[in-house]
């Protein structure tokens, strides 16, 4: 009986923490869906940052993939206030520079 009561209390605490987190996100003026896409975009940003540092020359197919993934990151980051992701600004800036470089290169070749 006490084990069942402990399980119920733990489940209640978990739901209360989730509700509190959602409330904090909403109070910050962010939609939960946008915040979730920001979290996913943050993971993509880390990969793109490492990729941009590792490879100086890319194949045309890699450039297209890089551009598409970078656009997803930029869209997700635009929906979130800057103060939330200011720690990631250096990575964001490096990815943006590589993005612009590829765009200019593609524009000049066409």
OpenMM code with the backbone's topology and positions (N, CA, C; nanometers):
from openmm import Vec3, app, unit

residues = "UNK UNK UNK UNK UNK UNK UNK UNK UNK UNK UNK UNK UNK UNK UNK UNK UNK UNK UNK UNK UNK UNK UNK UNK UNK UNK UNK UNK UNK UNK UNK UNK UNK UNK UNK UNK UNK UNK UNK UNK UNK UNK UNK UNK UNK UNK UNK UNK UNK UNK UNK UNK UNK UNK UNK UNK UNK UNK UNK UNK UNK UNK UNK UNK UNK UNK UNK UNK UNK UNK UNK UNK UNK UNK UNK UNK UNK UNK UNK UNK UNK UNK UNK UNK UNK UNK UNK UNK UNK UNK UNK UNK UNK UNK UNK UNK UNK UNK UNK UNK UNK UNK UNK UNK UNK UNK UNK UNK UNK UNK".split()
positions = [
    Vec3(0.0823, -0.1192, 0.0000),
    Vec3(0.0000, 0.0000, 0.0000),
    Vec3(0.0868, 0.1258, 0.0000),
    Vec3(0.1924, 0.1270, 0.0822),
    Vec3(0.2785, 0.2450, 0.0855),
    Vec3(0.3564, 0.2598, -0.0451),
    Vec3(0.3891, 0.1480, -0.1076),
    Vec3(0.4594, 0.1538, -0.2367),
    Vec3(0.3708, 0.2191, -0.3417),
    Vec3(0.2439, 0.1855, -0.3411),
    Vec3(0.1484, 0.2445, -0.4338),
    Vec3(0.1340, 0.3947, -0.4095),
    Vec3(0.1323, 0.4351, -0.2848),
    Vec3(0.1231, 0.5771, -0.2504),
    Vec3(0.2479, 0.6524, -0.2964),
    Vec3(0.3640, 0.5908, -0.2810),
    Vec3(0.4883, 0.6542, -0.3259),
    Vec3(0.4887, 0.6702, -0.4775),
    Vec3(0.4411, 0.5699, -0.5481),
    Vec3(0.4343, 0.5773, -0.6948),
    Vec3(0.3411, 0.6899, -0.7375),
    Vec3(0.2248, 0.7022, -0.6740),
    Vec3(0.1312, 0.8102, -0.7064),
    Vec3(0.1920, 0.9481, -0.6798),
    Vec3(0.2622, 0.9609, -0.5708),
    Vec3(0.3262, 1.0888, -0.5375),
    Vec3(0.4337, 1.1219, -0.6411),
    Vec3(0.5128, 1.0239, -0.6800),
    Vec3(0.6167, 1.0479, -0.7808),
    Vec3(0.5566, 1.0873, -0.9151),
    Vec3(0.4494, 1.0199, -0.9541),
    Vec3(0.3819, 1.0553, -1.0800),
    Vec3(0.3272, 1.1974, -1.0722),
    Vec3(0.2683, 1.2329, -0.9587),
    Vec3(0.2168, 1.3685, -0.9407),
    Vec3(0.3289, 1.4717, -0.9494),
    Vec3(0.4425, 1.4436, -0.8866),
    Vec3(0.5572, 1.5346, -0.8900),
    Vec3(0.6080, 1.5507, -1.0327),
    Vec3(0.6152, 1.4429, -1.1086),
    Vec3(0.6612, 1.4507, -1.2479),
    Vec3(0.5680, 1.5384, -1.3299),
    Vec3(0.4373, 1.5161, -1.3171),
    Vec3(0.3422, 1.5992, -1.3913),
    Vec3(0.3472, 1.7450, -1.3469),
    Vec3(0.3668, 1.7683, -1.2186),
    Vec3(0.3766, 1.9057, -1.1683),
    Vec3(0.5002, 1.9754, -1.2260),
    Vec3(0.6120, 1.9045, -1.2347),
    Vec3(0.7336, 1.9631, -1.2928),
    Vec3(0.7168, 1.9929, -1.4413),
    Vec3(0.6502, 1.9035, -1.5119),
    Vec3(0.6247, 1.9275, -1.6547),
    Vec3(0.5341, 2.0484, -1.6724),
    Vec3(0.4292, 2.0568, -1.5921),
    Vec3(0.3377, 2.1717, -1.6002),
    Vec3(0.4102, 2.3014, -1.5668),
    Vec3(0.4985, 2.2980, -1.4686),
    Vec3(0.5755, 2.4165, -1.4315),
    Vec3(0.6682, 2.4600, -1.5459),
    Vec3(0.7330, 2.3632, -1.6094),
    Vec3(0.8214, 2.3956, -1.7216),
    Vec3(0.7424, 2.4566, -1.8370),
    Vec3(0.6276, 2.4000, -1.8681),
    Vec3(0.5432, 2.4542, -1.9754),
    Vec3(0.4969, 2.5947, -1.9400),
    Vec3(0.4604, 2.6156, -1.8156),
    Vec3(0.4161, 2.7478, -1.7715),
    Vec3(0.5292, 2.8505, -1.7867),
    Vec3(0.6512, 2.8132, -1.7496),
    Vec3(0.7650, 2.9042, -1.7624),
    Vec3(0.7929, 2.9385, -1.9083),
    Vec3(0.7811, 2.8400, -1.9948),
    Vec3(0.8026, 2.8635, -2.1383),
    Vec3(0.6969, 2.9587, -2.1914),
    Vec3(0.5720, 2.9363, -2.1532),
    Vec3(0.4622, 3.0238, -2.1976),
    Vec3(0.4789, 3.1657, -2.1426),
    Vec3(0.5226, 3.1783, -2.0168),
    Vec3(0.5431, 3.3104, -1.9581),
    Vec3(0.6553, 3.3869, -2.0273),
    Vec3(0.7497, 3.3151, -2.0848),
    Vec3(0.8580, 3.3796, -2.1589),
    Vec3(0.8116, 3.4242, -2.2968),
    Vec3(0.6873, 3.3923, -2.3324),
    Vec3(0.6326, 3.4340, -2.4606),
    Vec3(0.6716, 3.3412, -2.5741),
    Vec3(0.7020, 3.2188, -2.5424),
    Vec3(0.7451, 3.1215, -2.6418),
    Vec3(0.6418, 3.0097, -2.6478),
    Vec3(0.6109, 2.9674, -2.7679),
    Vec3(0.5245, 2.8507, -2.7834),
    Vec3(0.6053, 2.7255, -2.7523),
    Vec3(0.5411, 2.6260, -2.6943),
    Vec3(0.6095, 2.5018, -2.6584),
    Vec3(0.6641, 2.4337, -2.7837),
    Vec3(0.5871, 2.4366, -2.8914),
    Vec3(0.6309, 2.3770, -3.0179),
    Vec3(0.7565, 2.4471, -3.0696),
    Vec3(0.7592, 2.5791, -3.0611),
    Vec3(0.8761, 2.6550, -3.1046),
    Vec3(0.9972, 2.6248, -3.0166),
    Vec3(0.9739, 2.6088, -2.8870),
    Vec3(1.0839, 2.5780, -2.7968),
    Vec3(1.1400, 2.4394, -2.8262),
    Vec3(1.0522, 2.3451, -2.8557),
    Vec3(1.0985, 2.2105, -2.8894),
    Vec3(1.1790, 2.2124, -3.0195),
    Vec3(1.1336, 2.2879, -3.1193),
    Vec3(1.2094, 2.2978, -3.2450),
    Vec3(1.3426, 2.3683, -3.2207),
    Vec3(1.3472, 2.4600, -3.1246),
    Vec3(1.4732, 2.5257, -3.0875),
    Vec3(1.5710, 2.4253, -3.0286),
    Vec3(1.5222, 2.3368, -2.9445),
    Vec3(1.6092, 2.2339, -2.8856),
    Vec3(1.6658, 2.1441, -2.9949),
    Vec3(1.5815, 2.1029, -3.0888),
    Vec3(1.6293, 2.0199, -3.1996),
    Vec3(1.7268, 2.0976, -3.2876),
    Vec3(1.6968, 2.2240, -3.3122),
    Vec3(1.7844, 2.3071, -3.3950),
    Vec3(1.9188, 2.3294, -3.3271),
    Vec3(1.9196, 2.3333, -3.1968),
    Vec3(2.0441, 2.3492, -3.1228),
    Vec3(2.1363, 2.2298, -3.1467),
    Vec3(2.0795, 2.1117, -3.1527),
    Vec3(2.1581, 1.9917, -3.1825),
    Vec3(2.2111, 1.9969, -3.3254),
    Vec3(2.1288, 2.0414, -3.4186),
    Vec3(2.1721, 2.0546, -3.5579),
    Vec3(2.2810, 2.1605, -3.5679),
    Vec3(2.2667, 2.2692, -3.4921),
    Vec3(2.3669, 2.3761, -3.4926),
    Vec3(2.5036, 2.3224, -3.4511),
    Vec3(2.5064, 2.2394, -3.3481),
    Vec3(2.6333, 2.1810, -3.3045),
    Vec3(2.6972, 2.0980, -3.4152),
    Vec3(2.6157, 2.0215, -3.4855),
    Vec3(2.6675, 1.9386, -3.5950),
    Vec3(2.7164, 2.0256, -3.7117),
    Vec3(2.6397, 2.1275, -3.7460),
    Vec3(2.6799, 2.2155, -3.8557),
    Vec3(2.8066, 2.2928, -3.8213),
    Vec3(2.8176, 2.3335, -3.6964),
    Vec3(2.9365, 2.4061, -3.6522),
    Vec3(3.0597, 2.3177, -3.6660),
    Vec3(3.0497, 2.1951, -3.6190),
    Vec3(3.1624, 2.1016, -3.6307),
    Vec3(3.1920, 2.0723, -3.7777),
    Vec3(3.0885, 2.0592, -3.8565),
    Vec3(3.1050, 2.0312, -3.9988),
    Vec3(3.1724, 2.1475, -4.0701),
    Vec3(3.1322, 2.2700, -4.0368),
    Vec3(3.1907, 2.3873, -4.1029),
    Vec3(3.3368, 2.4056, -4.0655),
    Vec3(3.3739, 2.3638, -3.9455),
    Vec3(3.5136, 2.3732, -3.9029),
    Vec3(3.5988, 2.2630, -3.9637),
    Vec3(3.5383, 2.1489, -3.9865),
    Vec3(3.6124, 2.0316, -4.0321),
    Vec3(3.6412, 2.0359, -4.1823),
    Vec3(3.5433, 2.0779, -4.2600),
    Vec3(3.5553, 2.0720, -4.4048),
    Vec3(3.5620, 2.2120, -4.4645),
    Vec3(3.6668, 2.2390, -4.5348),
    Vec3(3.6799, 2.3685, -4.6018),
    Vec3(3.6125, 2.3672, -4.7386),
    Vec3(3.6266, 2.2556, -4.8109),
    Vec3(3.5623, 2.2444, -4.9416),
    Vec3(3.4539, 2.1386, -4.9333),
    Vec3(3.3405, 2.1707, -4.9915),
    Vec3(3.2261, 2.0805, -4.9894),
    Vec3(3.1846, 2.0470, -5.1316),
    Vec3(3.1295, 1.9299, -5.1488),
    Vec3(3.0742, 1.8934, -5.2783),
    Vec3(2.9433, 1.9702, -5.2965),
    Vec3(2.8959, 1.9833, -5.4195),
    Vec3(2.7688, 2.0541, -5.4396),
    Vec3(2.6522, 1.9931, -5.3599),
    Vec3(2.6504, 1.8624, -5.3491),
    Vec3(2.5437, 1.7977, -5.2733),
    Vec3(2.5555, 1.8310, -5.1246),
    Vec3(2.6762, 1.8326, -5.0713),
    Vec3(2.6957, 1.8680, -4.9317),
    Vec3(2.6567, 2.0131, -4.9056),
    Vec3(2.6828, 2.0991, -5.0034),
    Vec3(2.6451, 2.2399, -4.9887),
    Vec3(2.4942, 2.2561, -4.9795),
    Vec3(2.4223, 2.1826, -5.0636),
    Vec3(2.2764, 2.1915, -5.0614),
    Vec3(2.2219, 2.1428, -4.9268),
    Vec3(2.2750, 2.0320, -4.8784),
    Vec3(2.2316, 1.9791, -4.7494),
    Vec3(2.2650, 2.0784, -4.6381),
    Vec3(2.3840, 2.1352, -4.6427),
    Vec3(2.4254, 2.2334, -4.5427),
    Vec3(2.3296, 2.3524, -4.5432),
    Vec3(2.2960, 2.4029, -4.6626),
    Vec3(2.2059, 2.5175, -4.6723),
    Vec3(2.0681, 2.4855, -4.6150),
    Vec3(2.0162, 2.3681, -4.6472),
    Vec3(1.8829, 2.3311, -4.5974),
    Vec3(1.8818, 2.3172, -4.4461),
    Vec3(1.9830, 2.2526, -4.3910),
    Vec3(1.9890, 2.2349, -4.2463),
    Vec3(2.0110, 2.3688, -4.1756),
    Vec3(2.0936, 2.4535, -4.2335),
    Vec3(2.1180, 2.5848, -4.1728),
    Vec3(1.9909, 2.6688, -4.1727),
    Vec3(1.9123, 2.6606, -4.2780),
    Vec3(1.7874, 2.7364, -4.2832),
    Vec3(1.6899, 2.6893, -4.1753),
    Vec3(1.6889, 2.5599, -4.1478),
    Vec3(1.6052, 2.5085, -4.0386),
    Vec3(1.6493, 2.5679, -3.9048),
    Vec3(1.7804, 2.5734, -3.8852),
    Vec3(1.8342, 2.6287, -3.7605),
    Vec3(1.7980, 2.7762, -3.7486),
    Vec3(1.8168, 2.8521, -3.8555),
    Vec3(1.7880, 2.9954, -3.8512),
    Vec3(1.6404, 3.0205, -3.8227),
    Vec3(1.5528, 2.9412, -3.8828),
    Vec3(1.4092, 2.9572, -3.8599),
    Vec3(1.3735, 2.9303, -3.7142),
    Vec3(1.4293, 2.8238, -3.6588),
    Vec3(1.3995, 2.7901, -3.5190),
    Vec3(1.4559, 2.8947, -3.4234),
    Vec3(1.5749, 2.9434, -3.4507),
    Vec3(1.6368, 3.0418, -3.3617),
    Vec3(1.5664, 3.1771, -3.3706),
    Vec3(1.5078, 3.2095, -3.4851),
    Vec3(1.4371, 3.3367, -3.4996),
    Vec3(1.3123, 3.3437, -3.4121),
    Vec3(1.2550, 3.2293, -3.3790),
    Vec3(1.1319, 3.2268, -3.3000),
    Vec3(1.1573, 3.2365, -3.1503),
    Vec3(1.2832, 3.2301, -3.1104),
    Vec3(1.3198, 3.2294, -2.9689),
    Vec3(1.3910, 3.3605, -2.9357),
    Vec3(1.3621, 3.4215, -2.8203),
    Vec3(1.4326, 3.5451, -2.7828),
    Vec3(1.5841, 3.5237, -2.7752),
    Vec3(1.6589, 3.6253, -2.8135),
    Vec3(1.8051, 3.6159, -2.8179),
    Vec3(1.8677, 3.5828, -2.6832),
    Vec3(1.8067, 3.6270, -2.5769),
    Vec3(1.8660, 3.6031, -2.4451),
    Vec3(1.8714, 3.4541, -2.4115),
    Vec3(1.7829, 3.3749, -2.4702),
    Vec3(1.7807, 3.2309, -2.4432),
    Vec3(1.9007, 3.1622, -2.5065),
    Vec3(1.9404, 3.2077, -2.6248),
    Vec3(2.0476, 3.1379, -2.6973),
    Vec3(2.1745, 3.2205, -2.7136),
    Vec3(2.1953, 3.3179, -2.6282),
    Vec3(2.3150, 3.4015, -2.6417),
    Vec3(2.4440, 3.3227, -2.6177),
    Vec3(2.4374, 3.2119, -2.5449),
    Vec3(2.5563, 3.1278, -2.5239),
    Vec3(2.5985, 3.0574, -2.6527),
    Vec3(2.5047, 3.0379, -2.7420),
    Vec3(2.5310, 2.9678, -2.8678),
    Vec3(2.5611, 3.0646, -2.9824),
    Vec3(2.5766, 3.1927, -2.9525),
    Vec3(2.5915, 3.2919, -3.0583),
    Vec3(2.7155, 3.2684, -3.1443),
    Vec3(2.8252, 3.2270, -3.0839),
    Vec3(2.9480, 3.2043, -3.1606),
    Vec3(2.9265, 3.0955, -3.2654),
    Vec3(2.8657, 2.9852, -3.2251),
    Vec3(2.8377, 2.8767, -3.3191),
    Vec3(2.7416, 2.9242, -3.4275),
    Vec3(2.6378, 2.9958, -3.3850),
    Vec3(2.5390, 3.0474, -3.4796),
    Vec3(2.6066, 3.1382, -3.5823),
    Vec3(2.6948, 3.2238, -3.5357),
    Vec3(2.7641, 3.3171, -3.6245),
    Vec3(2.8546, 3.2438, -3.7238),
    Vec3(2.9253, 3.1418, -3.6779),
    Vec3(3.0127, 3.0649, -3.7670),
    Vec3(2.9321, 2.9908, -3.8734),
    Vec3(2.8208, 2.9326, -3.8330),
    Vec3(2.7340, 2.8634, -3.9288),
    Vec3(2.6766, 2.9639, -4.0278),
    Vec3(2.6388, 3.0802, -3.9803),
    Vec3(2.5860, 3.1847, -4.0675),
    Vec3(2.6906, 3.2314, -4.1683),
    Vec3(2.8148, 3.2468, -4.1249),
    Vec3(2.9221, 3.2870, -4.2169),
    Vec3(2.9418, 3.1838, -4.3270),
    Vec3(2.9455, 3.0564, -4.2885),
    Vec3(2.9612, 2.9495, -4.3876),
    Vec3(2.8407, 2.9462, -4.4805),
    Vec3(2.7223, 2.9682, -4.4273),
    Vec3(2.6005, 2.9723, -4.5070),
    Vec3(2.6082, 3.0830, -4.6121),
    Vec3(2.6485, 3.2013, -4.5677),
    Vec3(2.6604, 3.3135, -4.6614),
    Vec3(2.7671, 3.2867, -4.7664),
    Vec3(2.8775, 3.2264, -4.7247),
    Vec3(2.9858, 3.1938, -4.8181),
    Vec3(2.9363, 3.0987, -4.9267),
    Vec3(2.8632, 2.9977, -4.8881),
    Vec3(2.8098, 2.9015, -4.9858),
    Vec3(2.7079, 2.9693, -5.0765),
    Vec3(2.6215, 3.0526, -5.0202),
    Vec3(2.5210, 3.1233, -5.1008),
    Vec3(2.5866, 3.2128, -5.2056),
    Vec3(2.6889, 3.2865, -5.1653),
    Vec3(2.7580, 3.3765, -5.2590),
    Vec3(2.8291, 3.2939, -5.3664),
    Vec3(2.8919, 3.1874, -5.3260),
    Vec3(2.9611, 3.1003, -5.4205),
    Vec3(2.8635, 3.0414, -5.5216),
    Vec3(2.7486, 2.9971, -5.4761),
    Vec3(2.6475, 2.9420, -5.5672),
    Vec3(2.5897, 3.0492, -5.6577),
    Vec3(2.5723, 3.1694, -5.6041),
    Vec3(2.5178, 3.2797, -5.6826),
    Vec3(2.6164, 3.3183, -5.7936),
    Vec3(2.7445, 3.3221, -5.7617),
    Vec3(2.8448, 3.3612, -5.8607),
    Vec3(2.8624, 3.2533, -5.9685),
    Vec3(2.8407, 3.1279, -5.9326),
    Vec3(2.8593, 3.0216, -6.0318),
    Vec3(2.7408, 3.0093, -6.1253),
    Vec3(2.6258, 3.0628, -6.0868),
    Vec3(2.5088, 3.0507, -6.1747),
    Vec3(2.4905, 3.1726, -6.2624),
] * unit.nanometer
topology = app.Topology()
chain = topology.addChain("A")
for resn in residues:
    res = topology.addResidue(resn, chain)
    for name in ("N", "CA", "C"):
        topology.addAtom(name, app.Element.getBySymbol(name[0]), res)
